Amino acid sequence: MNYKEITLMINHELEPFIAEILNEVGANGIVIEDSLELEKGRIETFGEIYELNPADYPESDVRVKVYFSELDFSEAIIEDIKQKINALEDVRVSRLEFSTNEVQEEDWANEWKNHFHAFKASERFVVVPSWEVYDKKNDDEIIIELDPGMAFGTGDHATTSMCLRLIEKYVLPKQSVIDVGTGSGILSIAAHKLGASPIKALDLDSVAVRVAVDNFDKNDCADKIQAEPGNLLTGESEKRDVIFANILAHIVDLMIDDSYKLLNDKGLLITSGIILEKERMIVEHLERVGYKILEITRENGWIAIAARKEA
């Protein structure tokens, strides 16, 4: 069976959300080629892990290749993608272009793997795709084996890498964790690797939950992390030491009050997916309900926040 390849050119602000949208319309595979990959500070900061070929990346913005089987594809899918992108809140849409191509099955099967390689996401965390072998550079490195599949969050986007750095800095062994909007499960895996327990991973998308469980298996922690569909913190009553929320700013805003109630005294909220323009709104809300801001990190127009519940 052959596949239809749709190529999208989008602005950087859309990148964190495009995989979820394409998953919703039934994509069989996704490749994201970000022009900023060639100049990311993480390569210089944490040491070069792999060499990138500039020919594989666009000169500007983000190129996304999405694949559908011939049986699944219809022109209506493109219109559906456009509508979902334009319906995003708090996200600027300045570029949205489409083109299509036919791809042979054997080419599609390996295309996206050519663009996802091992990389160091923080001082200690190294994200390694399941099809690569990686030799640790030192004993302090923590390996996260990941196959993003149809979920999102590989650690190389600013929102996820900032969360990983905050998790590495603040999360302690035996702390209880709830991960809201787990996606690929990467943040839950990171917490487990640091000794946190118990951990619960929630996502509104059942496909993301299945991908997360697969990644938990790859990291030998499927029996240590409870994964299930969930709408933010709705219905949660068990208090936790730490809450992760790497989601959109307006959704973070909706769950701030519930997160405060659900945390133990001196509990920690680590949140990202917040554009710079929404920083003041989120910080003021956090402080209004009783959080103390411990740290704010900023990267590529996004922020991540570590905040502590003050009893």
N, C-alpha and C positions, 0 to 999 in steps of 0.2 A: 504494500500500500504506500502511495506517495503522500506527501504532506504539503499543505499550503503554508507558506511563510509570509507573515505580515510584519513589515518593518515600520516602527514608529520612531520619529524624531521628536523628542520632548525636552522641555527645559528641566533643569536640575531639581526644582522644587517638587516636581511630580514623581521623581524616582522612588521615594520610599513607599508610594501607594500603588504603583503601577502593577506590581506582581499580584496584589490582592484583587485588583480589578480584572486582570486577565484570567485569574483563577475563577472568578465569578462567571465569566463567559465561556468557561470550559476549555481553556488552553491545554494542549498536551505537553508543552515545554516552553521555557522562557530563557532568553539570553539577554543580559543587560550590559551594554558597553558604554561606560561613562568616560568622557573625555578627561575628567579630573583624575582618573586612575594614574595617569602618567606623571602627575605632580603631587600626589598625596604626601603629606608630611610624615605619615606613619612609616613609609619606607625608609626615610632618613633617620627618623627618631628611633625606630626599633631594630634597624638593621635590615639589609636587603635579603628577602626570602626568595624572590623569583624575579626574573627579568621580563619586562613587558615589551611587546612588539608594537610600536606606534601605529603600524599599519592596521592593527586589529581594532583601533578606536577612532571615533569621529574627531574632527578638529575642534568641535565645540558641542556643548549640550550633551544629550544622552541618546544613544541609539538602542532601541529595544526590538529584539526579534522574538516573535511569538509564533508557535506552530500549532496547526490544527490538521487532523486527518482529513482526507478528501471527503469522507462521509460526514464529518462534523461541520465543515466549513460552509458558511453562506455569507453573502455580502451584508446581511443584516447584522452580523457580528461586529463589523467595523462601526456601524452606527451606534450599536449598543456600547462599545468602548468609548466613543466620543461623548455620549450622554453621561456615562458614569464619571469620566474625567471632569467634565464641566460641572458636575453636581458636587464635586469635592468642596468642602468648606475650608476656609483659611489657607487655601493653596492657589497661588497665582498660575494661570495657564497662559504662557507667552509663546509657546511653540507646540504645535500638534500636527504632524504630517504623517501620511500613510503611503506605503507602497506594498505590492504583493509579488510573490514569486513562487514557483513550484520547486519542491525539494524532494530528492530521492530518499527513501526510508533510511538507508544506511548512512547517508550524510546527516540527517536529522538526529539520529541516535547519539552521535558523538559531538555535534556542533557546540552545544552549551558547555560541555565539559572542558573545551579548549580555553575557556575564559575564567574558570574558577580554580585557583591554585592555593596552596598553603600560604598563609600570611600571618604576621604577628599583629594582633588586634589591640594589645596593651602590653605593659611591661612583662607580663607573665603568660597571658593567654595567647595560644597559637591555634588558629582555626585551620583544620586540615580536611579537604574533601575526602569522601570515603574511598575514592578510587586512586588516591595518591599515598605514597609511603613517605613519611617525614621522620628524620632523625633529629632528636632533640639537641639543641645547641648547648644547653646547660641543664642541670638538675632542677632548676627553679621554674622552668617552663611548664605550663599546664596545657595539655593538648585537648582540644575540643574537636571531635570528629563529626563532620557535618555533611549532610546531603540535603540541600534546601528543597529539592523537589518542587512542588507547586506552592510551597509556603514562602516566607519572606523573612529576612534577617539573617545575613551570613556573617555579620560582624564588620564588614568593610564599609558600610555606610556610617556617616558621622553619628547618627542617632544611636545606633547599636554599639559602635565602638566606644562612644562616651559612656554609655551605660556599663559596658564591660569594665572600663577603667574605674568607675565609681564602685562597682561591685567588688572589684579586686581590692579597693582601698578600704571599704567600710563593712562588708559582710564577714561575719565571724562564724567559726564552727558551732554547730548545734542551734543556730538561730532558725526559727521557723519562717518560711517564705511563701508568699503567694505572687504568682507571675501573671499579670493581667494582659491579655493580648499576646500570648506566648509566641505565635508565629512558628518559626522553625524550632523553637524550644531552646535557643542558644543561651538565653539568660538563666533559665532554670538549670541547664547543664553546668554553666559557670558556677552557680551557687552551690550545686552538689559537689563540684570539684574542690570547692573551698571548705567543704564539711558541713554546710547548712542542712538542716533537717528538722521537721518534715517540709516538703516542698509541694505546692499545688500549682499546676499550670492550667490557665483558663484561656479559651479563645472562642469568640462568637462563631467562627468558621470551623465546621466539623472536619473539613479537609486539612486545615492547619493543625488541628489536634492529632489527626492520623500521622501527618508528617513529623510532628513533634515526638510522638511515641516512637516512630521509627528511629529518630535521632537519639532518643533516650536508650533504645536498644543498642545502637552503635557505640554508645559511651558507657554501657553496662550499668545503667541506672534506671531502667524502666520500672523496676520494682521499688525504687526509692522516690519516684516522683508521681504524684497523682495527677493525671491529665484528663480533662473533660471539657465539654462545651460550657460556656458561661458568658453572661452579659454583664461585663464589668464586675462589680462586687455584689450584684443583686443576689440575695439569698445567702450570702456568706455571713456566718456568725462567729466562727472560731477566730479568736484573736491571734495575731501574728507579730513577729519581731520586725519583719521587713516586707515591703510591698514594692514590686516592680511594675512600671506602667510605661511602656515605650509605644505610645499611641498619639493621635492627634491632639493638639492643644485644647480644642473645645471639648473633647471627650475627657481629657485629664481634668479639665475644669469641673465637669459634671460629677467626677468621682472623688474630688478632694475631701468633701465632708465625710463621705462614707469611709474613705481610707483612714482618716483620723480616728474615727470611732472604732475601726477594726484593729488598729495597732495597739500593742502593749505600750505601757509607759516607756518613754525614751525610744520608741520604735522608729524605724527609718523608712522613708519613702524615697525611692530612686525613680525618676521619671524623665522621659525625653519625648521626641517627636514634636517638639515645641519650636515654632519659628521665632526668630528674634523679636518680631513685632508683637508677639503675644507674651513675651517674658514678663513685663510689668503686671499684666492681668493675672497671670498664674502666681507670681510671687506674692502679690497683694492678697490673693485669695488664700494661699498657704499660710501666710502670717496672720490673716484675720481669724482663721479657725484654731490657731495655736501652734503651728509649725515654726521651728527655728531653721532658717536656711543655713546649711553647713557649707555648701559649695555650689557654685554655678559654673559649668564649663560651656564654652562656645566654640563652634566649628562649622564652617561653610554655611552660615546663616541659620544654624540650629543651636538649641541649647539643651543641656541636661542639668537636672537639679538633684541634689541630695538634701533632704530636709528631715529634721528630727521632731517627733512629737514631744512637746513639753507639757508634762502633767501639771 
